Amino acid sequence: MATSNEEDNTAAFYERTLELEEVGPDTYLSVDLWRPKGNRGVFGGQVIGQALAAAGKTVGGGFRCNSFHCYFLAPGKNTEMIAYEVRRIRQGSSYCSRLVIAKQSGRVIFMAMASFQLPEPSVLRHQYAMPKVPPPEALVSLEDRLRHKQQNKEGYVDVDQLAEHDVLPVETRHIPMSEDQRGLPIKALWLRAKGDMSELGHAHHQSMLAYASDFALLSTSLRPFRMGRPEAKHRLSMLVSLDHTIWFHEPFRADEWLLYVMESPRTASGRGLSIGRIYTRDGVLVASTAQEGVARSVALDPAADSGDTLEFSKQITRLIDTSAKL
């Protein structure tokens, strides 16, 4: 059971973003849903984070989530709260499994399978090294860039977008790319929770990172097509998540800076695939992600539909450090 101190910190930090109300045995109801401007439905990361939080409420004894596999079945509405039903599939001595079914108006809109592990030591350890990037203190947040642009009247600023970012529980700072890198299927950013999570358990940190892991991941699969730029040959008509997976490797603090490195190995057949790696500041790979989604476009230039496949193996090998770290 949570202590009163932890409950106070939870209420102060979450500000309803990941908060759940217990409405029945292993059944929980969201109390807040955010639909970003222009989205077909509520923010997928919020559904992911809430679903993981619901699953975690049915697990005790020191178990920690090691993987969470999600499927988005229909867009969620922000006019009706989501009910999360948790089913206890298996309870073992080292691992346990939970199935989460999210519903609105009796219709299933999301499903997820969670695996929890009792922490154990291991001498078998390796990881990809963290790439060298500027520290977060050397970068400017999107909110600050928009605010500076607004104050100096440097073109149009979407005040609704600025207001949305101001109230998000996570702040991000994107790693700038040189002009010759902007067409490559790679992206990196620093992220951290805005609140103080020092008094919260590790399950809260995992739920918040699950929430944040949906930021910018799928859109990495569109970077080679430079949509929105003058040289673009396509206009985006749909980008919707189909599934999302996060694997947790090591403990971490979600309210400390984490580096999120994303790349897309393939976009084809109306779908885009992106994968990600999340590091602590001292270079420990604490989580990995993968996401596939519907990616459709309208050709602005008939020559863009030639059927040719862009390939980036040489450039990506040069830009992403995949050397082993033992």
C-alpha positions as CSV (number, residue, x, y, z in Angstrom):
1,M,0.0,0.0,0.0
2,A,1.2,3.5,-0.7
3,T,2.1,5.7,2.3
4,S,0.3,9.0,2.8
5,N,3.6,10.8,1.8
6,E,3.7,8.9,-1.5
7,E,0.0,9.6,-2.1
8,D,0.6,13.3,-1.6
9,N,3.5,13.3,-4.0
10,T,1.5,11.3,-6.5
11,A,-1.4,13.7,-6.4
12,A,0.9,16.7,-6.7
13,F,3.0,15.3,-9.5
14,Y,0.6,13.5,-11.8
15,E,-2.0,16.3,-11.9
16,R,-4.5,13.7,-13.2
17,T,-2.3,12.7,-16.2
18,L,-1.8,9.1,-15.1
19,E,-4.1,9.1,-12.1
20,L,-6.6,6.2,-11.9
21,E,-9.7,5.6,-9.9
22,E,-10.4,2.1,-8.7
23,V,-14.0,1.3,-9.6
24,G,-14.1,-2.5,-9.1
25,P,-11.9,-5.5,-8.6
26,D,-8.8,-5.0,-10.9
27,T,-10.7,-2.3,-12.8
28,Y,-9.6,1.3,-13.0
29,L,-11.0,4.5,-14.6
30,S,-8.9,7.4,-15.9
31,V,-9.7,10.8,-14.5
32,D,-8.1,12.9,-17.3
33,L,-7.5,12.5,-21.0
34,W,-5.6,14.7,-23.4
35,R,-6.3,15.0,-27.1
36,P,-3.5,16.9,-28.8
37,K,-4.6,19.5,-31.3
38,G,-5.1,17.9,-34.7
39,N,-5.1,14.3,-33.3
40,R,-7.8,11.8,-34.2
41,G,-8.0,10.6,-30.6
42,V,-6.4,11.0,-27.2
43,F,-2.6,10.9,-26.8
44,G,-1.5,7.3,-27.1
45,G,1.3,7.8,-24.6
46,Q,-1.3,8.7,-21.9
47,V,-3.2,5.5,-22.6
48,I,0.0,3.5,-22.5
49,G,1.1,5.1,-19.2
50,Q,-2.4,4.6,-17.6
51,A,-2.6,1.0,-18.8
52,L,0.8,0.2,-17.3
53,A,-0.2,1.9,-14.1
54,A,-3.3,-0.2,-13.9
55,A,-1.4,-3.4,-14.5
56,G,1.1,-2.4,-11.8
57,K,-1.6,-2.0,-9.2
58,T,-2.3,-5.7,-9.4
59,V,1.3,-6.7,-8.9
60,G,3.2,-6.7,-5.6
61,G,6.1,-8.4,-3.9
62,G,8.9,-6.4,-5.5
63,F,8.0,-7.3,-9.1
64,R,9.0,-4.7,-11.8
65,C,7.7,-4.4,-15.3
66,N,10.2,-5.8,-17.8
67,S,8.1,-5.5,-21.0
68,F,4.8,-3.9,-22.1
69,H,3.3,-4.8,-25.5
70,C,0.4,-2.6,-26.6
71,Y,-2.1,-2.5,-29.5
72,F,-4.2,0.5,-30.4
73,L,-7.5,-0.8,-31.8
74,A,-9.5,2.4,-32.1
75,P,-9.0,6.1,-31.3
76,G,-9.9,7.1,-27.7
77,K,-12.3,10.0,-27.1
78,N,-11.5,12.7,-24.6
79,T,-15.2,13.2,-23.8
80,E,-15.5,9.9,-22.0
81,M,-13.1,8.3,-19.4
82,I,-11.3,5.0,-20.3
83,A,-12.0,1.9,-18.2
84,Y,-8.9,-0.4,-17.7
85,E,-9.7,-4.0,-16.9
86,V,-6.7,-6.0,-15.7
87,R,-6.7,-9.8,-15.9
88,R,-4.2,-11.8,-13.9
89,I,-2.9,-14.2,-16.5
90,R,0.0,-15.8,-14.6
91,Q,1.7,-15.4,-11.2
92,G,5.1,-17.2,-11.1
93,S,8.0,-17.0,-8.6
94,S,10.2,-15.0,-11.0
95,Y,7.8,-13.6,-13.6
96,C,4.1,-12.7,-13.7
97,S,1.8,-11.6,-16.6
98,R,-1.1,-9.2,-16.8
99,L,-3.5,-8.5,-19.7
100,V,-5.0,-5.0,-19.8
101,I,-8.1,-4.2,-21.8
102,A,-9.2,-0.6,-22.2
103,K,-12.8,0.2,-23.1
104,Q,-15.0,3.2,-23.9
105,S,-18.8,2.7,-24.1
106,G,-18.2,-1.0,-23.8
107,R,-16.0,-1.0,-26.9
108,V,-12.4,-2.3,-26.7
109,I,-10.1,0.5,-27.9
110,F,-6.7,-0.8,-26.6
111,M,-5.1,-4.0,-25.4
112,A,-1.7,-4.6,-23.7
113,M,0.2,-7.5,-22.3
114,A,2.6,-6.8,-19.4
115,S,5.4,-8.9,-18.0
116,F,6.8,-8.3,-14.6
117,Q,10.0,-9.7,-13.2
118,L,11.4,-10.1,-9.7
119,P,14.9,-8.4,-10.0
120,E,17.8,-10.8,-10.2
121,P,21.6,-10.4,-10.6
122,S,23.3,-11.4,-13.8
123,V,26.9,-11.5,-15.0
124,L,25.7,-11.5,-18.6
125,R,25.6,-7.9,-19.5
126,H,26.1,-5.9,-22.7
127,Q,24.6,-2.8,-24.4
128,Y,25.0,-0.4,-27.3
129,A,27.0,2.6,-26.3
130,M,25.2,5.9,-25.9
131,P,26.0,8.3,-28.8
132,K,27.8,11.5,-28.0
133,V,25.3,14.4,-28.1
134,P,25.1,17.9,-26.5
135,P,24.0,17.9,-22.9
136,P,20.4,19.1,-22.2
137,E,21.6,22.3,-20.5
138,A,23.1,23.4,-23.9
139,L,19.8,23.0,-25.7
140,V,16.5,25.0,-25.6
141,S,13.1,23.5,-25.1
142,L,10.4,23.7,-27.7
143,E,8.3,25.8,-25.3
144,D,11.1,28.3,-24.8
145,R,11.7,28.5,-28.6
146,L,8.0,29.1,-29.2
147,R,7.9,31.7,-26.4
148,H,10.9,33.5,-27.8
149,K,9.5,33.5,-31.3
150,Q,6.2,34.9,-29.9
151,Q,7.9,37.6,-27.8
152,N,10.0,38.8,-30.8
153,K,7.1,38.5,-33.3
154,E,9.2,36.1,-35.5
155,G,6.4,34.8,-37.6
156,Y,3.2,32.9,-36.5
157,V,3.1,31.1,-33.2
158,D,0.3,28.6,-32.5
159,V,-0.7,29.7,-29.0
160,D,-2.7,26.6,-28.5
161,Q,0.4,24.5,-29.2
162,L,2.4,26.5,-26.7
163,A,-0.3,26.2,-24.1
164,E,-0.4,22.4,-24.6
165,H,3.4,22.0,-24.1
166,D,3.3,24.2,-21.0
167,V,1.0,21.8,-19.2
168,L,2.6,18.5,-20.3
169,P,4.1,16.6,-17.4
170,V,7.3,15.9,-19.5
171,E,9.8,18.4,-21.0
172,T,11.9,17.6,-24.0
173,R,14.9,19.1,-25.7
174,H,15.6,18.0,-29.2
175,I,19.2,17.3,-30.5
176,P,19.8,19.6,-33.5
177,M,20.6,17.9,-36.8
178,S,22.8,19.4,-39.5
179,E,21.2,20.1,-42.9
180,D,22.6,16.9,-44.4
181,Q,21.2,14.8,-41.5
182,R,17.6,16.1,-41.6
183,G,16.6,13.7,-44.3
184,L,17.8,10.6,-42.4
185,P,15.5,8.4,-40.5
186,I,17.1,9.2,-37.1
187,K,16.1,11.5,-34.2
188,A,17.3,12.1,-30.7
189,L,16.0,14.2,-27.7
190,W,16.5,14.6,-24.0
191,L,13.4,14.1,-21.8
192,R,12.5,14.2,-18.2
193,A,9.4,14.5,-16.0
194,K,8.7,18.0,-14.8
195,G,7.6,17.0,-11.3
196,D,9.6,15.8,-8.3
197,M,9.3,12.0,-8.2
198,S,11.9,11.4,-5.5
199,E,9.3,10.0,-3.1
200,L,7.5,7.8,-5.7
201,G,8.2,4.1,-6.3
202,H,9.8,2.7,-9.4
203,A,6.4,1.7,-10.9
204,H,5.5,5.4,-11.1
205,H,8.8,6.1,-12.9
206,Q,8.1,3.3,-15.4
207,S,4.6,4.5,-16.1
208,M,5.8,8.1,-16.7
209,L,8.6,6.9,-19.1
210,A,6.0,4.7,-20.9
211,Y,3.9,7.9,-21.3
212,A,6.9,9.8,-22.7
213,S,8.1,7.0,-24.9
214,D,5.4,7.8,-27.4
215,F,6.7,11.3,-28.1
216,A,8.3,11.7,-31.6
217,L,8.9,7.9,-32.1
218,L,6.6,7.1,-35.0
219,S,7.3,10.4,-36.8
220,T,10.9,9.3,-37.1
221,S,9.7,7.0,-40.0
222,L,8.7,10.1,-42.0
223,R,12.0,12.1,-41.7
224,P,13.4,10.9,-45.1
225,F,10.4,12.5,-46.9
226,R,10.9,16.0,-45.5
227,M,7.2,16.7,-45.2
228,G,6.3,20.3,-44.5
229,R,9.5,21.5,-46.2
230,P,9.6,23.3,-49.6
231,E,11.3,20.3,-51.3
232,A,8.7,17.8,-50.1
233,K,7.1,15.5,-52.7
234,H,4.4,14.2,-50.3
235,R,1.8,15.6,-47.9
236,L,1.0,13.5,-44.9
237,S,-2.6,12.3,-44.9
238,M,-2.5,9.9,-41.9
239,L,-0.1,8.9,-39.1
240,V,-1.7,6.6,-36.5
241,S,-0.1,4.2,-34.1
242,L,-0.9,0.5,-34.5
243,D,1.2,-0.9,-31.7
244,H,3.9,0.1,-29.2
245,T,6.3,-1.9,-27.1
246,I,8.7,-0.9,-24.3
247,W,11.3,-3.1,-22.6
248,F,12.7,-2.0,-19.3
249,H,16.3,-3.1,-18.7
250,E,17.5,-1.2,-15.6
251,P,16.0,1.0,-12.8
252,F,16.0,4.8,-13.6
253,R,14.6,8.1,-12.5
254,A,12.0,9.5,-14.9
255,D,12.5,13.0,-13.4
256,E,16.2,13.0,-14.4
257,W,17.4,13.7,-17.9
258,L,17.2,10.6,-20.2
259,L,18.4,10.5,-23.8
260,Y,16.0,9.0,-26.3
261,V,17.7,7.9,-29.6
262,M,15.2,6.9,-32.4
263,E,15.7,5.4,-35.8
264,S,13.4,3.9,-38.5
265,P,14.6,0.8,-40.3
266,R,11.7,0.7,-42.7
267,T,8.6,2.5,-44.1
268,A,6.6,0.6,-46.6
269,S,3.1,-0.9,-47.4
270,G,1.4,2.1,-45.7
271,R,3.2,1.5,-42.4
272,G,6.2,3.0,-40.7
273,L,8.4,1.3,-38.1
274,S,10.6,3.0,-35.5
275,I,12.8,1.7,-32.7
276,G,14.3,3.6,-29.9
277,R,16.9,3.4,-27.1
278,I,16.7,5.3,-23.8
279,Y,19.8,6.1,-21.8
280,T,20.6,7.7,-18.5
281,R,23.0,10.7,-18.5
282,D,25.9,8.4,-17.5
283,G,25.3,6.1,-20.5
284,V,23.3,3.2,-19.1
285,L,20.7,1.8,-21.6
286,V,17.6,1.5,-19.4
287,A,14.8,0.9,-21.9
288,S,14.2,0.1,-25.6
289,T,11.1,0.8,-27.6
290,A,9.5,-0.1,-30.9
291,Q,6.4,1.3,-32.6
292,E,4.6,0.7,-35.9
293,G,1.9,2.8,-37.3
294,V,-0.2,3.6,-40.4
295,A,1.7,6.1,-42.6
296,R,-0.1,7.4,-45.6
297,S,0.5,10.3,-47.9
298,V,-0.7,12.2,-50.9
299,A,1.8,12.8,-53.7
300,L,2.5,16.5,-54.5
301,D,4.8,15.5,-57.3
302,P,3.9,12.6,-59.7
303,A,7.5,11.7,-59.9
304,A,7.4,10.9,-56.1
305,D,5.4,7.7,-56.9
306,S,8.2,6.0,-58.9
307,G,8.3,3.1,-56.4
308,D,12.0,3.5,-55.6
309,T,13.1,2.7,-52.1
310,L,15.4,5.1,-50.3
311,E,18.4,3.4,-48.5
312,F,20.4,4.8,-45.7
313,S,22.7,2.0,-44.5
314,K,26.0,3.9,-44.9
315,Q,24.8,7.2,-43.5
316,I,23.1,5.5,-40.5
317,T,26.1,3.4,-39.7
318,R,28.2,6.5,-39.6
319,L,25.8,8.6,-37.5
320,I,24.6,6.0,-34.9
321,D,27.2,4.5,-32.6
322,T,26.4,0.8,-32.3
323,S,29.7,-0.3,-30.9
324,A,29.4,-2.8,-28.0
325,K,30.0,-1.7,-24.4
326,L,30.8,-4.5,-22.0
